[in-house]
């Protein structure tokens, strides 16, 4: 079910509030949306980007691929984790908050990419599909916007998702590797603490 523009703005506001409360050491307000989309379990990722004169750069991205928590709770937890638990970056500091753009991606349920292995690139829609790759205990996920941002073609997108999982780039060709796709509704601030817009997904 698609999020309305108002729900998208609220989703980003929740992530921003959780981020700032965590970084500033403040207790998070008890209020949390408990109706409509926010009462439903949904997969979600929160991405933090730092804005600079040269452009935006990733500062943290963590989330829940599967609908294991109510959306409102998942957004807040993912925002805190993106700021403090992404192993690629040190924790976000207070001095960075004014330069961080908050982005929320609400996911559809991942589904297996039902296709012969060598035809999989024909089934991956760049800019629409995200990828989940898993084999045994290894797993990796790339959001749909990653392929667009880095101008990847489907083969490169599949290969990079394998690398994200810690697997060889051609592991998607192996029948033992599970390849799943999902879609996302993406809402983001246009500038730090600024207007929230739908970046991708239904209604964009």
Buried (B, 14 or more C-beta within 10 A) or exposed (E): EEBEEEBBBBBBBBBBBBBBBBBEEEEBEEEBBEEBBBBEBBBBBBBBBBBEEEEBEBBBBBBBBEBEBBBBBBBBBBBBBBBBEBEEBEEBEEEBBEBBBBBBBBBBEBEEBEBEBEEBBEBBEBEBBBBBBBBEEBBBBBBBBBBBEEEBEBBBBBBBBBBBBEBEBEBBBEEEBBBBBBBBBBBBBEEBBEEBBBBBBEEE
